Amino acid sequence: MRPNILFVALVGAWMLVFLWCALVLSPPEVQMGDLVRILYVHVNSAWTALLAFFVTFVASVVYLIRRRLMWDIAAASAAEIGVLFTTFTLLTGSLWGRPVWNTWWTWDPRLTTTLILWFLYVAYLLLRQTIDGVERRGRVAAVYAIVAFLDVPIIHQSVTWWRSIHPTVIDDSGFHMPASMTWPLLLGFVGFLLLFCLLFWLRFQLEITRMETIRIREQMRRARGHKARIQGGGR
Amino acid sequence: MRHSLIYLWAAVGVVWVGTLVYVLSLIRRQAQVHKQLEQLRRMLEGQS
């Protein structure tokens, strides 16, 4: 238990330092002023969401190869966190767009493909609820997750494939922002990564406990069936 | 400037309140499942 508390304390302390750097130390931008600070939570939420969906993708591929339940649990856990952070990305983007673009929402390629991503993984979580049987659910969900992940490279390329008004401060050639803004962003990236690890661990533990209850229920059902067969044979 | 700060605090609030609510929901779900597990273990011991 002690290392868990230490990890929670580390994540909390790191996040406080990140918030202080992002909201106080980092300078305001010339045109956007303090609104640029939304970028630190918006971009990091987007990165965390994409990381979570990448974990879902990898875990789904490994599940289809190895067929071990642990990988299916990892895929589902990461997908739920991915949906949470995609929600944050969409909401914080909207809160930035209202004062800067003068609209809460526009059908920009990057925004639209991100919204599609959100729907795809909400559907993934709903799909898991509707399928009976651990093995069948794992197989169907893994195939779906692999196909759904195709939207991630489309989001990345959307600003180059189509005309987009979404700012690209970070691309394949690097960071297009001053160093005074780059380091709080990277500090936030590490903080969000730690937060993802913490949430993933909590969600994974929950699913392991739930699987244990399913296993015991199954064991009890088999025991009752066995008892009924013995009683039936004795008559 | 003061007007734009509302959007900034709203964005920061969405992320931190959202994360906190999610963590609390995980803890609540874990407690529920743990309670179920304990009940099932007791029932299983009673059966055997």
Contacts between the chains, C-beta under 8 A, distances in Angstrom:
chain1	res1	chain2	res2	distance
A	19	B	12	7.5
A	23	B	8	7.9
A	23	B	12	7.2
A	33	B	1	5.9
A	33	B	4	6.0
A	34	B	1	6.8
A	34	B	4	5.9
A	34	B	5	6.0
A	34	B	8	5.6
A	35	B	4	4.9
A	35	B	7	6.4
A	35	B	8	6.2
A	37	B	8	5.5
A	38	B	7	6.9
A	38	B	8	5.8
A	38	B	11	4.5
A	38	B	12	7.9
A	41	B	11	5.8
A	41	B	12	5.9
A	41	B	15	4.8
A	42	B	11	6.9
A	45	B	15	6.2
A	84	B	18	6.8
A	84	B	19	7.8
A	84	B	22	5.6
A	87	B	18	7.1
A	88	B	14	6.2
A	88	B	15	5.0
A	88	B	18	5.9
A	91	B	11	7.5
A	91	B	14	4.9
A	92	B	11	4.3
A	92	B	14	6.1
A	92	B	15	6.6
A	95	B	7	4.8
A	95	B	10	5.2
A	95	B	11	4.4
A	95	B	14	7.1
A	96	B	7	6.9
A	96	B	11	6.8
A	98	B	7	6.3
A	99	B	3	7.4
A	99	B	4	5.3
A	99	B	7	5.4
A	195	B	19	7.0
A	199	B	19	7.7
A	199	B	22	7.0
A	199	B	23	7.2
A	199	B	26	7.5
A	202	B	23	7.0
A	202	B	26	4.7
A	202	B	27	7.7
A	202	B	30	7.4
A	203	B	26	6.1
A	205	B	30	6.8
A	206	B	26	6.0
A	206	B	29	5.6
A	206	B	30	4.9
A	206	B	33	6.4
A	209	B	30	6.5
A	209	B	33	4.7
A	209	B	34	6.0
A	209	B	37	6.0
A	210	B	33	5.1
A	212	B	37	5.8
A	213	B	33	6.2
A	213	B	36	5.2
A	213	B	37	5.0
A	213	B	40	5.9
A	216	B	37	7.1
A	216	B	40	4.4
A	216	B	41	6.7
A	216	B	44	5.9
A	217	B	40	6.5
A	219	B	44	6.8
A	220	B	40	7.1
A	220	B	43	6.7
A	220	B	44	5.9
A	220	B	47	6.6
A	223	B	47	6.0
A	223	B	48	7.7
